[in-house]
Amino acid sequence: MTATPATVIQIAESVVAEINAGEFSKTNLSAQRLYVPNFDLEDMKELRVTVVPREVEYLPLDRASNKYHATIDVAVQKKFSKGDAKEIDPLVFFVEELADYFRLKRLNSFVAARCVKVENSVLYSSEHWTQFNQFTSLLTLTFELAK
């Protein structure tokens, strides 16, 4: 008998499914869920979307249940050649599309969870930019449900 995955994993898998099925400016996406995204630089020539379950918070809701917050990071990464606006602007737009898509959204395959907060605190990593010629943006989604 297969055990039911942890709630945070079910939410992360639902995020992966929605990104892969969504209609965004970047097509043929293959988002994947990982615990530690660790890729060779050669692998970064193609757009990578990685979903990482990051944090869980339990807050009291009432005597019998908790408000459950699951924080999920979505990393968007791609190696660039020049790093000019023509190359990077579409990536920034794609990250914004993802943010807009998930804002206040209930997940199709896990409807109990609703996205209550979207952050893009790392619009692009200057460290990855200078060291690897790589665009890396981090979108943080917080989902809430009663549990």
Residue, then its C-alpha position, 0 to 999 in steps of 0.5 A: m500500500t502506497a502512503t499518501p505523500a505529505t501535504v506540502i508534497q501534494i501541493a508542490e506536485s499540484v504546482v508542477a502539474e499546473i505549470n506544465a499544463g498552463e498556457f504561458s508565453k514559454t511553451n513546452l515546459s517541463a517543470q519538475r519537483l526537486y528538493v535540491p535543484n543542482f544542475d550542470l551549467e550545460d543543462m541550463k541552456e534550456l529553460r528550467v522550472t523547478v518547484v521546491p517545497r520549502e517550509v510549512e507553518y501551522l497556525p491555530l484556526d480553532r479548537a480542532s484544526n490548524k491553518y496550514h501554510a505551505t511555502i513553495d519556491v519556483a525557480v526559473q533558470k536559463k543560461f544566456s549568451k548576452g544578457d541583454a533586454k531582448e534575451i532577458d525581458p521574456l524571462v522576466f515576463f514569464v515569471e510575472e505570468l506565473a505570479d499572476y496565474f497563482r495569485l489567489k488561485r485554488l489548485n486544480s488537483f488540490v482544491a483545499a489549498r489556495c495561494v494567499k501570497v506570491e513573492n518575487s524577492v529575487l527578480y534575478s540573482s546577480e550572483h548567478w548572472t555574473q558567475f554563470n551567465q545565467f538568469t535565475s529568478l525565484l518566485t515564492l508561493t504560500f498556500e493556505l488550507a485548514k488541516 
